[in-house]
Amino acid sequence: MSPYRRGSNSVGNVIVIIADIMALILALWILMYLLDANRANDLVQFVHRSANWLAGWSRDLFTFDEAWARVICGYGLAAVVYLFIGHAIANKVHR
């Protein structure tokens, strides 16, 4: 096994981990929103700010009447896209 192959696996693993963390933050915000977490809590504020930044492009993409549906679709779409793109790039790097 060449050293380049071993290095590309490390890069691919880092990409997967970053994509998974981004999706986890978005999923955590969806869960906190649905469970009506205390918005004054520092952890909830951090997750909300992070999720807003990550889903800035998809946050207001849908205009459902229900706020919970907008949150699930807007933030959920971002999470799925980050997972899909991150894992696809990692698979390309692994090859």
NULOVEX-436162 format. One record per residue (C-alpha): residue number from 1; residue in one letter; x, y, z. Coordinates in nm, 3 decimals, padded with zeros to 5 digits. Each point is the difference from the previous one (the first is absolute). Last residue first. Example, Ala and Ser with C-alpha at 12.3 -4.5 7.8 and 13.67 -1.06 7.14 Angstrom:
! NULOVEX-436162
2,s,01.367,-00.106,00.714;
1,a,-00.137,-00.344,00.066;
This chain:
! NULOVEX-436162
95,r,-01.067,00.562,-00.462;
94,h,-00.028,00.128,00.359;
93,v,-00.012,00.363,-00.118;
92,k,-00.302,-00.069,-00.222;
91,n,-00.175,-00.179,00.288;
90,a,00.075,00.296,00.228;
89,i,-00.150,00.239,-00.254;
88,a,-00.318,-00.208,-00.018;
87,h,-00.015,-00.026,00.381;
86,g,00.023,00.374,00.043;
85,i,-00.244,00.076,-00.282;
84,f,-00.268,-00.239,00.126;
83,l,00.041,00.086,00.367;
82,y,00.005,00.373,-00.066;
81,v,-00.304,-00.029,-00.227;
80,v,-00.192,-00.207,00.256;
79,a,00.075,00.249,00.279;
78,a,-00.096,00.299,-00.215;
77,l,-00.329,-00.164,-00.095;
76,g,-00.072,-00.071,00.366;
75,y,00.056,00.364,00.094;
74,g,-00.255,00.130,-00.248;
73,c,-00.238,-00.296,00.004;
72,i,-00.013,-00.056,00.375;
71,v,-00.002,00.370,00.086;
70,r,-00.267,00.087,-00.258;
69,a,-00.216,-00.290,00.119;
68,w,00.032,00.115,00.363;
67,a,-00.105,00.352,-00.097;
66,e,-00.331,-00.119,-00.149;
65,d,-00.129,00.197,-00.297;
64,f,00.265,-00.146,-00.229;
63,t,00.216,00.245,-00.190;
62,f,00.311,-00.200,-00.094;
61,l,00.341,00.145,-00.087;
60,d,00.027,00.204,00.317;
59,r,00.282,-00.200,00.165;
58,s,00.149,-00.136,-00.321;
57,w,00.292,00.234,-00.076;
56,g,00.066,00.103,00.359;
55,a,-00.012,-00.362,00.112;
54,l,00.352,-00.015,00.145;
53,w,-00.017,00.351,00.147;
52,n,-00.345,-00.053,00.149;
51,a,00.111,-00.337,00.137;
50,s,00.299,00.159,00.172;
49,r,-00.211,00.280,00.149;
48,h,-00.262,-00.251,00.121;
47,v,00.260,-00.240,00.143;
46,f,00.169,00.284,00.188;
45,q,-00.332,00.140,00.126;
44,v,-00.111,-00.344,00.120;
43,l,00.331,-00.048,00.180;
42,d,-00.024,00.344,00.163;
41,n,-00.355,-00.053,00.128;
40,a,-00.236,00.294,-00.062;
39,r,-00.170,-00.188,-00.284;
38,n,-00.125,-00.266,00.243;
37,a,-00.067,-00.305,-00.217;
36,d,-00.343,-00.036,-00.161;
35,l,00.033,-00.374,-00.070;
34,l,-00.049,00.063,-00.372;
33,y,00.254,00.282,00.001;
32,m,00.257,-00.200,00.194;
31,l,-00.043,-00.295,-00.236;
30,i,00.037,00.218,-00.309;
29,w,00.303,00.168,00.159;
28,l,00.160,-00.338,00.072;
27,a,-00.062,-00.109,-00.358;
26,l,00.182,00.308,-00.129;
25,i,00.291,-00.050,00.239;
24,l,00.018,-00.369,-00.093;
23,a,00.003,00.081,-00.372;
22,m,00.300,00.229,00.047;
21,i,00.172,-00.258,00.219;
20,d,-00.059,-00.271,-00.262;
19,a,00.140,00.217,-00.280;
18,i,00.310,00.078,00.209;
17,i,00.052,-00.367,00.086;
16,v,-00.041,-00.108,-00.362;
15,i,00.251,00.260,-00.121;
14,v,00.249,-00.104,00.269;
13,n,-00.036,-00.365,-00.101;
12,g,00.059,00.086,-00.364;
11,v,00.314,00.193,00.090;
10,s,00.127,-00.292,00.205;
9,n,-00.076,-00.244,-00.281;
8,s,00.185,00.228,-00.242;
7,g,00.303,-00.014,00.225;
6,r,00.012,-00.381,-00.001;
5,r,-00.027,-00.007,-00.378;
4,y,00.278,00.253,-00.034;
3,p,00.226,-00.203,00.227;
2,s,-00.018,-00.290,-00.245;
1,m,-00.145,-00.335,00.099;
